[in-house]
Amino acid sequence: MSVVPAEVLPGGAPAVEETSRAAAAELGPRARLWPSLAAVYRAQLSRARVARIPLLFVATFQSIGIMILMRGVVDGGGEARSVVAGASVLVVAFVALNLLAQYFGQLRASGGLDHYATLPVPPAAVVLGAAGAYASFTVPGTVVTAVFGCVLFGLPLAHLWVLVAVIPLAGAALAGLGAALGLLAPRPELATLLGQLGMSAALLLGVLPAERMPEAVRFTRDLLPSTYGVEAFARTFGPHPDWAFVLGDLAVCGCVGVVSLAVATWAYRRAAVR
C-alpha cells in the first residue's frame, strides 16, 4: 500500500490552501496608530481645505459680530473677559463640533464608513485624524477673534500665547463630541441638527457672562466641554492670573477631550460594523 500525501488528494487542496491563507493573515503586519493617524490627517486636511475655508471666515465674522454687539452691553472687567474668551472658543465650536457632526453624519449615510473599514487603519486613527484636521482650521480664526476682542474691549495681549493650549484641548473635546453626535445620529439631518444645537449651546453658555445666568443655567454651562477652555482663557486677562486655576481648567478640558474622543471611537466601531 502506498502512502499519498494529503495535499495531492482532491479534498485536501482546499484545506491546505485555507491553512496557508490563515497563516499569512496571522503573519500580516498590523497598522500602527501614529503613521495611520498622520496619513488620515493629511488626507482630511487636503480634502477639506477648499471646502472649509469659506466656513471658517463665516465662523470668524460671526464671533467678531457677536463681540461688537456685546460691546454696547458690556463695558469691561470680568464680563468683557468672558465675552472675548467665549467668542474665541466659539470659532472652535463652529468647526470642530458643528461641521464635524455634519461630516460624520453624511459619511455614515453615504456609506463612506465602508471605505475606511476596508483600509488597514485603526478606528482611533480615523476619528483622531478627522478631528485634528477640522480643529486645525480653527487656529487662524481663533487668533484673529482673540486679538480683535482684546483691542475692542481694551484687554491685554500679553498672555495670548495660552491659545496654544486652549485651541487643541478645547478642539479635542468639541471634535470628539461632534464626531460622536454624527456617528450616533440615525440620519444625517439629525446629525446636522445636533451639531447646530451644540454650537448654539457654546454660543449662549460660553459668550454670555456667567454672573448674569440663573443657577440652573450655570450648572448646564459646567457640563459643556468648551466651558473650561473659556474659563482658562478668560483668567489670563486679569492683572495677576492665577496659573494654578488656569492649568486646572486646561486639565479638565483635556480629560473631557480624551473621554469624548474615546466615545467617538466607540461610536465609529459601532457604526462601521452595521
CYANA upper distance limits for C-alpha pairs under 8 A (distance plus 0.5 A):
  4 VAL  CA      8 VAL  CA      7.79
  4 VAL  CA      9 LEU  CA      8.24
  5 PRO  CA      9 LEU  CA      7.74
  6 ALA  CA     12 GLY  CA      6.00
  6 ALA  CA     13 ALA  CA      8.36
  7 GLU  CA     12 GLY  CA      5.46
  7 GLU  CA     13 ALA  CA      5.74
  7 GLU  CA     16 VAL  CA      7.01
  8 VAL  CA     12 GLY  CA      7.11
  8 VAL  CA     13 ALA  CA      7.17
  9 LEU  CA     13 ALA  CA      7.22
 11 GLY  CA     15 ALA  CA      7.95
 12 GLY  CA     16 VAL  CA      6.82
 13 ALA  CA     17 GLU  CA      6.54
 14 PRO  CA     18 GLU  CA      6.48
 15 ALA  CA     19 THR  CA      6.65
 16 VAL  CA     20 SER  CA      6.72
 17 GLU  CA     21 ARG  CA      6.70
 18 GLU  CA     22 ALA  CA      6.61
 19 THR  CA     23 ALA  CA      6.69
 20 SER  CA     24 ALA  CA      6.61
 21 ARG  CA     25 ALA  CA      6.56
 22 ALA  CA     26 GLU  CA      6.65
 23 ALA  CA     27 LEU  CA      6.67
 24 ALA  CA     28 GLY  CA      6.57
 30 ARG  CA    120 PRO  CA      7.99
 31 ALA  CA     35 PRO  CA      8.44
 31 ALA  CA     36 SER  CA      7.39
 31 ALA  CA    120 PRO  CA      6.37
 31 ALA  CA    121 VAL  CA      6.53
 31 ALA  CA    122 PRO  CA      7.53
 32 ARG  CA     36 SER  CA      6.73
 32 ARG  CA    121 VAL  CA      8.32
 32 ARG  CA    122 PRO  CA      8.12
 33 LEU  CA     37 LEU  CA      6.39
 33 LEU  CA    121 VAL  CA      8.09
 33 LEU  CA    122 PRO  CA      6.88
 33 LEU  CA    124 ALA  CA      8.04
 33 LEU  CA    125 ALA  CA      6.50
 34 TRP  CA     38 ALA  CA      6.61
 34 TRP  CA    125 ALA  CA      7.91
 35 PRO  CA     39 ALA  CA      6.73
 36 SER  CA     40 VAL  CA      6.70
 36 SER  CA    121 VAL  CA      6.34
 36 SER  CA    122 PRO  CA      7.80
 36 SER  CA    125 ALA  CA      6.40
 37 LEU  CA     41 TYR  CA      6.50
 37 LEU  CA    124 ALA  CA      8.45
 37 LEU  CA    125 ALA  CA      4.87
 37 LEU  CA    126 VAL  CA      7.26
 37 LEU  CA    128 LEU  CA      7.28
 37 LEU  CA    129 GLY  CA      5.74
 38 ALA  CA     42 ARG  CA      6.68
 38 ALA  CA    129 GLY  CA      7.35
 39 ALA  CA     43 ALA  CA      6.70
 39 ALA  CA    129 GLY  CA      8.36
 40 VAL  CA     44 GLN  CA      6.52
 40 VAL  CA    125 ALA  CA      7.44
 40 VAL  CA    126 VAL  CA      6.72
 40 VAL  CA    129 GLY  CA      5.59
 40 VAL  CA    130 ALA  CA      7.41
 41 TYR  CA     45 LEU  CA      6.48
 41 TYR  CA    128 LEU  CA      8.37
 41 TYR  CA    129 GLY  CA      4.68
 41 TYR  CA    130 ALA  CA      6.54
 41 TYR  CA    132 GLY  CA      7.12
 41 TYR  CA    133 ALA  CA      6.08
 42 ARG  CA     46 SER  CA      6.64
 42 ARG  CA    129 GLY  CA      8.47
 42 ARG  CA    133 ALA  CA      8.10
 43 ALA  CA     47 ARG  CA      6.58
 44 GLN  CA     48 ALA  CA      6.46
 44 GLN  CA    129 GLY  CA      7.75
 44 GLN  CA    130 ALA  CA      6.50
 44 GLN  CA    133 ALA  CA      6.48
 45 LEU  CA     49 ARG  CA      6.27
 45 LEU  CA    133 ALA  CA      5.66
 45 LEU  CA    134 TYR  CA      7.99
 46 SER  CA     50 VAL  CA      8.48
 47 ARG  CA     51 ALA  CA      8.36
 48 ALA  CA     52 ARG  CA      6.12
 49 ARG  CA     53 ILE  CA      6.68
 50 VAL  CA     54 PRO  CA      8.33
 51 ALA  CA     55 LEU  CA      8.17
 52 ARG  CA     56 LEU  CA      6.70
 52 ARG  CA    137 PHE  CA      8.23
 53 ILE  CA     57 PHE  CA      7.03
 53 ILE  CA    137 PHE  CA      7.97
 54 PRO  CA     58 VAL  CA      6.97
 55 LEU  CA     59 ALA  CA      6.74
 56 LEU  CA     60 THR  CA      6.68
 56 LEU  CA     91 VAL  CA      8.30
 56 LEU  CA     95 VAL  CA      7.73
 56 LEU  CA    137 PHE  CA      7.48
 56 LEU  CA    138 THR  CA      7.52
 56 LEU  CA    141 GLY  CA      7.25
 57 PHE  CA     61 PHE  CA      6.54
 57 PHE  CA    141 GLY  CA      7.75
 58 VAL  CA     62 GLN  CA      6.43
 59 ALA  CA     63 SER  CA      6.81
 59 ALA  CA     90 LEU  CA      8.35
 59 ALA  CA     91 VAL  CA      5.91
 59 ALA  CA     94 PHE  CA      6.75
 59 ALA  CA     95 VAL  CA      8.16
 59 ALA  CA    141 GLY  CA      8.03
 60 THR  CA     64 ILE  CA      6.73
 60 THR  CA     91 VAL  CA      6.59
 60 THR  CA    141 GLY  CA      5.73
 60 THR  CA    142 THR  CA      7.72
 60 THR  CA    144 VAL  CA      8.17
 60 THR  CA    145 THR  CA      6.93
 61 PHE  CA     65 GLY  CA      6.43
 62 GLN  CA     66 ILE  CA      6.76
 63 SER  CA     67 MET  CA      6.87
 63 SER  CA     87 ALA  CA      5.63
 63 SER  CA     88 SER  CA      7.45
 63 SER  CA     90 LEU  CA      7.26
 63 SER  CA     91 VAL  CA      7.28
 63 SER  CA    145 THR  CA      7.32
 64 ILE  CA     68 ILE  CA      6.81
 64 ILE  CA     87 ALA  CA      7.87
 64 ILE  CA    145 THR  CA      6.60
 64 ILE  CA    148 PHE  CA      7.93
 64 ILE  CA    149 GLY  CA      7.95
 65 GLY  CA     69 LEU  CA      6.79
 66 ILE  CA     70 MET  CA      6.65
 66 ILE  CA     87 ALA  CA      7.81
 67 MET  CA     71 ARG  CA      6.56
 67 MET  CA     83 VAL  CA      7.25
 67 MET  CA     84 VAL  CA      7.45
 67 MET  CA     87 ALA  CA      7.43
 67 MET  CA    149 GLY  CA      7.30
 68 ILE  CA     72 GLY  CA      7.84
 68 ILE  CA    152 LEU  CA      8.44
 69 LEU  CA     73 VAL  CA      8.01
 70 MET  CA     74 VAL  CA      6.36
 70 MET  CA     83 VAL  CA      8.05
 71 ARG  CA     75 ASP  CA      7.09
 71 ARG  CA    152 LEU  CA      8.32
 71 ARG  CA    153 PHE  CA      7.88
 74 VAL  CA     79 GLU  CA      7.02
 74 VAL  CA     80 ALA  CA      6.67
 75 ASP  CA     79 GLU  CA      8.45
 75 ASP  CA     80 ALA  CA      7.34
 75 ASP  CA    153 PHE  CA      8.01
 76 GLY  CA     80 ALA  CA      5.21
 76 GLY  CA     81 ARG  CA      8.03
 76 GLY  CA    153 PHE  CA      6.89
 76 GLY  CA    154 GLY  CA      8.39
 77 GLY  CA     81 ARG  CA      7.14
 78 GLY  CA     82 SER  CA      6.87
 79 GLU  CA     83 VAL  CA      6.78
 79 GLU  CA    209 PRO  CA      5.87
 80 ALA  CA     84 VAL  CA      6.74
 80 ALA  CA    153 PHE  CA      7.02
 81 ARG  CA     85 ALA  CA      6.56
 81 ARG  CA    155 LEU  CA      8.11
 81 ARG  CA    234 ALA  CA      5.66
 81 ARG  CA    235 ARG  CA      8.25
 81 ARG  CA    237 PHE  CA      6.97
 82 SER  CA     86 GLY  CA      6.27
 82 SER  CA    206 GLY  CA      8.04
 82 SER  CA    207 VAL  CA      6.77
 82 SER  CA    208 LEU  CA      7.59
 82 SER  CA    209 PRO  CA      6.18
 82 SER  CA    210 ALA  CA      8.43
 82 SER  CA    230 VAL  CA      7.75
 82 SER  CA    231 GLU  CA      8.02
 82 SER  CA    234 ALA  CA      6.17
 83 VAL  CA     87 ALA  CA      6.47
 83 VAL  CA    206 GLY  CA      8.20
 83 VAL  CA    207 VAL  CA      5.26
 83 VAL  CA    208 LEU  CA      6.73
 83 VAL  CA    209 PRO  CA      7.18
 84 VAL  CA     88 SER  CA      6.65
 84 VAL  CA    145 THR  CA      8.41
 84 VAL  CA    146 ALA  CA      6.88
 84 VAL  CA    149 GLY  CA      5.83
 84 VAL  CA    150 CYS  CA      7.52
 84 VAL  CA    207 VAL  CA      7.90
 84 VAL  CA    234 ALA  CA      8.12
 85 ALA  CA     89 VAL  CA      6.82
 85 ALA  CA    146 ALA  CA      7.67
 85 ALA  CA    207 VAL  CA      7.84
 85 ALA  CA    230 VAL  CA      5.75
 85 ALA  CA    231 GLU  CA      8.01
 85 ALA  CA    233 PHE  CA      6.25
 85 ALA  CA    234 ALA  CA      5.82
 86 GLY  CA     90 LEU  CA      6.50
 86 GLY  CA    202 ALA  CA      8.48
 86 GLY  CA    203 LEU  CA      7.90
 86 GLY  CA    206 GLY  CA      5.16
 86 GLY  CA    207 VAL  CA      4.68
 86 GLY  CA    208 LEU  CA      8.14
 86 GLY  CA    230 VAL  CA      5.94
 87 ALA  CA     91 VAL  CA      7.43
 87 ALA  CA    145 THR  CA      7.68
 87 ALA  CA    146 ALA  CA      8.31
 87 ALA  CA    203 LEU  CA      8.01
 87 ALA  CA    206 GLY  CA      7.95
 87 ALA  CA    207 VAL  CA      6.15
 88 SER  CA     92 VAL  CA      7.94
 88 SER  CA    142 THR  CA      5.58
 88 SER  CA    143 VAL  CA      7.98
 88 SER  CA    145 THR  CA      6.02
 88 SER  CA    146 ALA  CA      6.02
 89 VAL  CA     93 ALA  CA      6.90
 89 VAL  CA    142 THR  CA      7.31
 89 VAL  CA    167 ILE  CA      8.06
 89 VAL  CA    170 ALA  CA      8.08
 89 VAL  CA    206 GLY  CA      8.49
 89 VAL  CA    226 SER  CA      7.64
 89 VAL  CA    229 GLY  CA      7.79
 89 VAL  CA    230 VAL  CA      6.92
 90 LEU  CA     94 PHE  CA      6.60
 90 LEU  CA    199 MET  CA      8.05
 90 LEU  CA    202 ALA  CA      6.87
 90 LEU  CA    203 LEU  CA      6.73
 90 LEU  CA    206 GLY  CA      8.06
 90 LEU  CA    207 VAL  CA      8.38
 91 VAL  CA     95 VAL  CA      7.08
 91 VAL  CA    138 THR  CA      6.75
 91 VAL  CA    141 GLY  CA      7.06
 91 VAL  CA    142 THR  CA      6.36
 92 VAL  CA     96 ALA  CA      6.14
 92 VAL  CA     97 LEU  CA      8.08
 92 VAL  CA    135 ALA  CA      7.32
 92 VAL  CA    138 THR  CA      5.89
 92 VAL  CA    142 THR  CA      7.56
 92 VAL  CA    167 ILE  CA      7.69
 92 VAL  CA    170 ALA  CA      7.91
 92 VAL  CA    171 GLY  CA      6.49
 92 VAL  CA    174 LEU  CA      8.25
 93 ALA  CA     97 LEU  CA      5.56
 93 ALA  CA     98 ASN  CA      7.15
 93 ALA  CA    171 GLY  CA      7.89
 93 ALA  CA    174 LEU  CA      6.75
 93 ALA  CA    199 MET  CA      6.31
 93 ALA  CA    202 ALA  CA      7.24
 93 ALA  CA    226 SER  CA      8.19
 94 PHE  CA     98 ASN  CA      5.66
 94 PHE  CA     99 LEU  CA      7.19
 94 PHE  CA    199 MET  CA      6.35
 95 VAL  CA     99 LEU  CA      5.56
 95 VAL  CA    100 LEU  CA      7.27
 95 VAL  CA    134 TYR  CA      6.93
 95 VAL  CA    135 ALA  CA      7.34
 95 VAL  CA    137 PHE  CA      7.98
 95 VAL  CA    138 THR  CA      7.19
 96 ALA  CA    100 LEU  CA      6.08
 96 ALA  CA    131 ALA  CA      7.39
 96 ALA  CA    134 TYR  CA      6.23
 96 ALA  CA    135 ALA  CA      5.91
 96 ALA  CA    138 THR  CA      8.39
 96 ALA  CA    171 GLY  CA      6.56
 96 ALA  CA    172 ALA  CA      8.47
 96 ALA  CA    174 LEU  CA      6.26
 96 ALA  CA    175 ALA  CA      4.99
 96 ALA  CA    178 GLY  CA      7.15
 97 LEU  CA    101 ALA  CA      6.53
 97 LEU  CA    174 LEU  CA      5.62
 97 LEU  CA    175 ALA  CA      5.65
 97 LEU  CA    176 GLY  CA      8.28
 97 LEU  CA    177 LEU  CA      7.01
 97 LEU  CA    178 GLY  CA      4.66
 97 LEU  CA    179 ALA  CA      7.92
 97 LEU  CA    195 GLY  CA      6.58
 97 LEU  CA    198 GLY  CA      7.55
 97 LEU  CA    199 MET  CA      7.29
 98 ASN  CA    102 GLN  CA      7.01
 98 ASN  CA    178 GLY  CA      6.81
 98 ASN  CA    192 THR  CA      7.78
 98 ASN  CA    194 LEU  CA      8.45
 98 ASN  CA    195 GLY  CA      4.65
 98 ASN  CA    196 GLN  CA      6.25
 98 ASN  CA    198 GLY  CA      7.51
 98 ASN  CA    199 MET  CA      6.57
 99 LEU  CA    103 TYR  CA      6.61
 99 LEU  CA    178 GLY  CA      8.21
 99 LEU  CA    195 GLY  CA      7.66
100 LEU  CA    104 PHE  CA      6.72
100 LEU  CA    131 ALA  CA      7.80
100 LEU  CA    134 TYR  CA      7.57
100 LEU  CA    175 ALA  CA      7.11
100 LEU  CA    178 GLY  CA      5.91
100 LEU  CA    179 ALA  CA      6.22
100 LEU  CA    182 GLY  CA      7.76
100 LEU  CA    195 GLY  CA      8.47
101 ALA  CA    105 GLY  CA      6.53
101 ALA  CA    178 GLY  CA      4.89
101 ALA  CA    179 ALA  CA      5.65
101 ALA  CA    180 ALA  CA      7.84
101 ALA  CA    181 LEU  CA      6.21
101 ALA  CA    182 GLY  CA      4.64
101 ALA  CA    183 LEU  CA      8.11
101 ALA  CA    191 ALA  CA      6.30
101 ALA  CA    192 THR  CA      6.94
101 ALA  CA    194 LEU  CA      8.12
101 ALA  CA    195 GLY  CA      5.98
102 GLN  CA    106 GLN  CA      6.63
102 GLN  CA    182 GLY  CA      6.57
102 GLN  CA    188 PRO  CA      7.32
102 GLN  CA    191 ALA  CA      6.27
102 GLN  CA    192 THR  CA      5.49
102 GLN  CA    195 GLY  CA      7.37
103 TYR  CA    107 LEU  CA      6.53
103 TYR  CA    182 GLY  CA      7.62
104 PHE  CA    108 ARG  CA      6.51
104 PHE  CA    179 ALA  CA      6.64
104 PHE  CA    182 GLY  CA      5.31
104 PHE  CA    183 LEU  CA      6.23
105 GLY  CA    109 ALA  CA      6.77
105 GLY  CA    181 LEU  CA      8.41
105 GLY  CA    182 GLY  CA      4.72
105 GLY  CA    183 LEU  CA      6.28
105 GLY  CA    185 ALA  CA      7.31
105 GLY  CA    187 ARG  CA      7.34
105 GLY  CA    188 PRO  CA      5.02
105 GLY  CA    189 GLU  CA      8.36
105 GLY  CA    191 ALA  CA      5.96
105 GLY  CA    192 THR  CA      7.93
106 GLN  CA    110 SER  CA      6.46
106 GLN  CA    182 GLY  CA      8.42
106 GLN  CA    188 PRO  CA      5.88
107 LEU  CA    111 GLY  CA      6.68
107 LEU  CA    112 GLY  CA      5.29
107 LEU  CA    113 LEU  CA      6.66
108 ARG  CA    112 GLY  CA      6.50
108 ARG  CA    113 LEU  CA      6.24
108 ARG  CA    183 LEU  CA      7.24
108 ARG  CA    188 PRO  CA      8.37
108 ARG  CA    271 ALA  CA      7.82
109 ALA  CA    187 ARG  CA      7.33
109 ALA  CA    188 PRO  CA      6.89
111 GLY  CA    115 HIS  CA      8.01
112 GLY  CA    116 TYR  CA      7.47
113 LEU  CA    117 ALA  CA      6.59
113 LEU  CA    271 ALA  CA      8.27
113 LEU  CA    272 ALA  CA      6.31
114 ASP  CA    118 THR  CA      6.91
114 ASP  CA    272 ALA  CA      7.10
115 HIS  CA    119 LEU  CA      7.38
116 TYR  CA    121 VAL  CA      7.83
116 TYR  CA    126 VAL  CA      8.20
117 ALA  CA    121 VAL  CA      8.26
117 ALA  CA    272 ALA  CA      7.01
121 VAL  CA    125 ALA  CA      7.09
121 VAL  CA    126 VAL  CA      7.68
122 PRO  CA    126 VAL  CA      7.36
123 PRO  CA    127 VAL  CA      7.01
123 PRO  CA    265 THR  CA      6.65
123 PRO  CA    268 TYR  CA      7.26
123 PRO  CA    269 ARG  CA      7.12
124 ALA  CA    128 LEU  CA      6.41
124 ALA  CA    262 ALA  CA      8.47
124 ALA  CA    265 THR  CA      5.97
125 ALA  CA    129 GLY  CA      6.09
126 VAL  CA    130 ALA  CA      6.64
127 VAL  CA    131 ALA  CA      6.52
127 VAL  CA    176 GLY  CA      8.42
127 VAL  CA    179 ALA  CA      7.85
127 VAL  CA    261 LEU  CA      7.93
127 VAL  CA    264 ALA  CA      7.38
127 VAL  CA    265 THR  CA      6.62
127 VAL  CA    268 TYR  CA      8.04
128 LEU  CA    132 GLY  CA      6.36
128 LEU  CA    261 LEU  CA      7.85
129 GLY  CA    133 ALA  CA      6.64
130 ALA  CA    134 TYR  CA      6.75
131 ALA  CA    135 ALA  CA      6.54
131 ALA  CA    171 GLY  CA      8.49
131 ALA  CA    172 ALA  CA      7.51
131 ALA  CA    175 ALA  CA      5.84
131 ALA  CA    176 GLY  CA      7.48
131 ALA  CA    179 ALA  CA      8.10
132 GLY  CA    136 SER  CA      6.56
132 GLY  CA    172 ALA  CA      8.01
133 ALA  CA    137 PHE  CA      7.49
134 TYR  CA    138 THR  CA      7.90
134 TYR  CA    175 ALA  CA      8.34
135 ALA  CA    139 VAL  CA      7.96
135 ALA  CA    167 ILE  CA      8.40
135 ALA  CA    168 PRO  CA      7.70
135 ALA  CA    171 GLY  CA      6.04
135 ALA  CA    172 ALA  CA      8.03
135 ALA  CA    175 ALA  CA      7.68
137 PHE  CA    141 GLY  CA      8.25
138 THR  CA    142 THR  CA      6.39
138 THR  CA    167 ILE  CA      8.31
139 VAL  CA    143 VAL  CA      6.75
139 VAL  CA    167 ILE  CA      7.50
140 PRO  CA    144 VAL  CA      6.64
141 GLY  CA    145 THR  CA      6.56
142 THR  CA    146 ALA  CA      6.60
142 THR  CA    167 ILE  CA      8.42
143 VAL  CA    147 VAL  CA      6.68
143 VAL  CA    163 LEU  CA      8.23
144 VAL  CA    148 PHE  CA      6.59
145 THR  CA    149 GLY  CA      6.51
146 ALA  CA    150 CYS  CA      6.65
146 ALA  CA    160 LEU  CA      8.27
147 VAL  CA    151 VAL  CA      6.81
147 VAL  CA    157 LEU  CA      7.73
148 PHE  CA    152 LEU  CA      6.53
149 GLY  CA    153 PHE  CA      6.55
149 GLY  CA    155 LEU  CA      8.28
150 CYS  CA    154 GLY  CA      5.99
150 CYS  CA    155 LEU  CA      5.00
150 CYS  CA    156 PRO  CA      6.89
150 CYS  CA    157 LEU  CA      7.10
151 VAL  CA    155 LEU  CA      6.99
155 LEU  CA    237 PHE  CA      6.98
156 PRO  CA    237 PHE  CA      6.71
157 LEU  CA    237 PHE  CA      8.50
159 HIS  CA    236 THR  CA      6.62
159 HIS  CA    237 PHE  CA      7.70
162 VAL  CA    166 VAL  CA      6.80
162 VAL  CA    233 PHE  CA      7.44
162 VAL  CA    236 THR  CA      8.42
163 LEU  CA    167 ILE  CA      6.07
163 LEU  CA    233 PHE  CA      7.85
164 VAL  CA    168 PRO  CA      7.66
165 ALA  CA    169 LEU  CA      6.70
165 ALA  CA    250 LEU  CA      8.06
166 VAL  CA    170 ALA  CA      6.23
166 VAL  CA    171 GLY  CA      8.41
166 VAL  CA    229 GLY  CA      6.14
166 VAL  CA    232 ALA  CA      8.09
166 VAL  CA    233 PHE  CA      7.57
166 VAL  CA    250 LEU  CA      7.52
167 ILE  CA    171 GLY  CA      6.06
168 PRO  CA    172 ALA  CA      6.35
169 LEU  CA    173 ALA  CA      6.87
169 LEU  CA    229 GLY  CA      7.97
169 LEU  CA    250 LEU  CA      7.64
169 LEU  CA    253 CYS  CA      6.49
169 LEU  CA    254 GLY  CA      5.74
169 LEU  CA    257 GLY  CA      7.08
170 ALA  CA    174 LEU  CA      6.61
170 ALA  CA    225 PRO  CA      7.68
170 ALA  CA    226 SER  CA      6.11
170 ALA  CA    228 TYR  CA      8.45
170 ALA  CA    229 GLY  CA      6.14
170 ALA  CA    253 CYS  CA      6.71
170 ALA  CA    254 GLY  CA      7.93
170 ALA  CA    257 GLY  CA      7.75
171 GLY  CA    175 ALA  CA      6.15
171 GLY  CA    257 GLY  CA      8.44
172 ALA  CA    176 GLY  CA      6.43
172 ALA  CA    254 GLY  CA      8.11
172 ALA  CA    257 GLY  CA      5.44
172 ALA  CA    258 VAL  CA      8.04
172 ALA  CA    260 SER  CA      8.42
172 ALA  CA    261 LEU  CA      7.68
173 ALA  CA    177 LEU  CA      6.85
173 ALA  CA    225 PRO  CA      6.48
173 ALA  CA    226 SER  CA      7.68
173 ALA  CA    253 CYS  CA      7.26
173 ALA  CA    254 GLY  CA      7.59
173 ALA  CA    256 VAL  CA      6.21
173 ALA  CA    257 GLY  CA      4.05
173 ALA  CA    258 VAL  CA      7.66
173 ALA  CA    259 VAL  CA      8.48
173 ALA  CA    260 SER  CA      6.42
173 ALA  CA    261 LEU  CA      7.66
174 LEU  CA    178 GLY  CA      6.53
174 LEU  CA    225 PRO  CA      7.10
174 LEU  CA    226 SER  CA      7.30
174 LEU  CA    257 GLY  CA      7.77
174 LEU  CA    260 SER  CA      8.33
175 ALA  CA    179 ALA  CA      6.50
175 ALA  CA    261 LEU  CA      8.06
176 GLY  CA    180 ALA  CA      6.61
176 GLY  CA    257 GLY  CA      7.13
176 GLY  CA    260 SER  CA      5.13
176 GLY  CA    261 LEU  CA      4.75
176 GLY  CA    262 ALA  CA      8.17
176 GLY  CA    263 VAL  CA      7.87
176 GLY  CA    264 ALA  CA      6.11
177 LEU  CA    181 LEU  CA      6.68
177 LEU  CA    260 SER  CA      6.00
177 LEU  CA    261 LEU  CA      7.72
177 LEU  CA    264 ALA  CA      7.50
178 GLY  CA    182 GLY  CA      6.73
178 GLY  CA    195 GLY  CA      6.98
179 ALA  CA    183 LEU  CA      6.61
179 ALA  CA    264 ALA  CA      6.16
180 ALA  CA    184 LEU  CA      6.43
180 ALA  CA    260 SER  CA      8.08
180 ALA  CA    261 LEU  CA      8.43
180 ALA  CA    263 VAL  CA      6.98
180 ALA  CA    264 ALA  CA      4.80
180 ALA  CA    265 THR  CA      8.34
180 ALA  CA    267 ALA  CA      6.50
180 ALA  CA    268 TYR  CA      8.29
181 LEU  CA    185 ALA  CA      6.41
181 LEU  CA    191 ALA  CA      6.61
181 LEU  CA    194 LEU  CA      7.25
181 LEU  CA    195 GLY  CA      7.74
182 GLY  CA    188 PRO  CA      7.81
182 GLY  CA    191 ALA  CA      5.35
182 GLY  CA    192 THR  CA      8.17
182 GLY  CA    195 GLY  CA      8.39
183 LEU  CA    191 ALA  CA      8.42
183 LEU  CA    264 ALA  CA      8.00
183 LEU  CA    267 ALA  CA      6.35
183 LEU  CA    268 TYR  CA      6.73
183 LEU  CA    271 ALA  CA      6.99
184 LEU  CA    267 ALA  CA      6.73
184 LEU  CA    271 ALA  CA      7.94
185 ALA  CA    190 LEU  CA      6.51
185 ALA  CA    191 ALA  CA      5.82
186 PRO  CA    190 LEU  CA      7.63
186 PRO  CA    191 ALA  CA      8.34
187 ARG  CA    191 ALA  CA      6.99
188 PRO  CA    192 THR  CA      6.71
189 GLU  CA    193 LEU  CA      6.76
190 LEU  CA    194 LEU  CA      6.61
191 ALA  CA    195 GLY  CA      6.63
192 THR  CA    196 GLN  CA      6.69
193 LEU  CA    197 LEU  CA      6.67
194 LEU  CA    198 GLY  CA      6.61
195 GLY  CA    199 MET  CA      6.74
196 GLN  CA    200 SER  CA      6.63
197 LEU  CA    201 ALA  CA      6.66
198 GLY  CA    202 ALA  CA      6.81
199 MET  CA    203 LEU  CA      6.67
200 SER  CA    204 LEU  CA      6.63
201 ALA  CA    205 LEU  CA      6.19
201 ALA  CA    206 GLY  CA      8.11
201 ALA  CA    224 LEU  CA      8.47
202 ALA  CA    206 GLY  CA      5.65
202 ALA  CA    207 VAL  CA      8.02
202 ALA  CA    224 LEU  CA      7.89
202 ALA  CA    226 SER  CA      7.46
202 ALA  CA    227 THR  CA      8.39
203 LEU  CA    207 VAL  CA      6.08
203 LEU  CA    208 LEU  CA      8.20
204 LEU  CA    208 LEU  CA      6.37
205 LEU  CA    210 ALA  CA      8.11
205 LEU  CA    217 VAL  CA      8.45
205 LEU  CA    221 ARG  CA      6.08
205 LEU  CA    227 THR  CA      8.30
206 GLY  CA    221 ARG  CA      8.08
206 GLY  CA    226 SER  CA      8.02
206 GLY  CA    227 THR  CA      6.68
206 GLY  CA    230 VAL  CA      7.29
208 LEU  CA    212 ARG  CA      8.28
209 PRO  CA    213 MET  CA      7.76
210 ALA  CA    218 ARG  CA      7.16
213 MET  CA    217 VAL  CA      6.59
213 MET  CA    218 ARG  CA      6.74
214 PRO  CA    218 ARG  CA      6.80
215 GLU  CA    219 PHE  CA      6.91
216 ALA  CA    220 THR  CA      7.01
217 VAL  CA    221 ARG  CA      6.62
218 ARG  CA    222 ASP  CA      6.88
219 PHE  CA    223 LEU  CA      7.33
220 THR  CA    224 LEU  CA      7.41
221 ARG  CA    227 THR  CA      7.09
222 ASP  CA    227 THR  CA      6.85
222 ASP  CA    228 TYR  CA      8.37
223 LEU  CA    227 THR  CA      8.27
225 PRO  CA    229 GLY  CA      8.27
225 PRO  CA    253 CYS  CA      6.94
225 PRO  CA    256 VAL  CA      6.99
225 PRO  CA    257 GLY  CA      8.31
226 SER  CA    230 VAL  CA      6.81
226 SER  CA    253 CYS  CA      7.75
227 THR  CA    231 GLU  CA      6.65
228 TYR  CA    232 ALA  CA      6.55
228 TYR  CA    249 ASP  CA      5.58
228 TYR  CA    250 LEU  CA      7.09
228 TYR  CA    252 VAL  CA      7.33
228 TYR  CA    253 CYS  CA      6.11
229 GLY  CA    233 PHE  CA      6.70
229 GLY  CA    249 ASP  CA      7.17
229 GLY  CA    250 LEU  CA      6.78
229 GLY  CA    253 CYS  CA      6.76
230 VAL  CA    234 ALA  CA      6.50
231 GLU  CA    235 ARG  CA      6.66
231 GLU  CA    246 VAL  CA      8.15
231 GLU  CA    249 ASP  CA      7.32
232 ALA  CA    236 THR  CA      7.45
232 ALA  CA    245 PHE  CA      7.88
232 ALA  CA    246 VAL  CA      5.14
232 ALA  CA    247 LEU  CA      7.88
232 ALA  CA    249 ASP  CA      5.97
232 ALA  CA    250 LEU  CA      6.84
233 PHE  CA    237 PHE  CA      7.96
233 PHE  CA    246 VAL  CA      8.04
234 ALA  CA    238 GLY  CA      8.36
235 ARG  CA    241 PRO  CA      6.39
235 ARG  CA    242 ASP  CA      7.68
235 ARG  CA    246 VAL  CA      7.14
236 THR  CA    240 HIS  CA      8.43
236 THR  CA    241 PRO  CA      5.69
236 THR  CA    242 ASP  CA      8.30
236 THR  CA    243 TRP  CA      8.48
236 THR  CA    246 VAL  CA      8.09
237 PHE  CA    241 PRO  CA      7.59
241 PRO  CA    246 VAL  CA      8.46
242 ASP  CA    246 VAL  CA      7.01
243 TRP  CA    247 LEU  CA      6.49
244 ALA  CA    248 GLY  CA      6.60
245 PHE  CA    249 ASP  CA      6.64
246 VAL  CA    250 LEU  CA      6.75
247 LEU  CA    251 ALA  CA      6.48
248 GLY  CA    252 VAL  CA      6.79
249 ASP  CA    253 CYS  CA      6.68
250 LEU  CA    254 GLY  CA      6.58
251 ALA  CA    255 CYS  CA      6.69
252 VAL  CA    256 VAL  CA      6.67
253 CYS  CA    257 GLY  CA      6.65
254 GLY  CA    258 VAL  CA      6.83
255 CYS  CA    259 VAL  CA      6.86
256 VAL  CA    260 SER  CA      6.51
257 GLY  CA    261 LEU  CA      6.53
258 VAL  CA    262 ALA  CA      6.62
259 VAL  CA    263 VAL  CA      6.71
260 SER  CA    264 ALA  CA      6.64
261 LEU  CA    265 THR  CA      6.62
262 ALA  CA    266 TRP  CA      6.79
263 VAL  CA    267 ALA  CA      6.62
264 ALA  CA    268 TYR  CA      6.62
265 THR  CA    269 ARG  CA      6.84
266 TRP  CA    270 ARG  CA      6.69
267 ALA  CA    271 ALA  CA      6.58
268 TYR  CA    272 ALA  CA      6.40
269 ARG  CA    273 VAL  CA      6.95
270 ARG  CA    274 ARG  CA      7.36
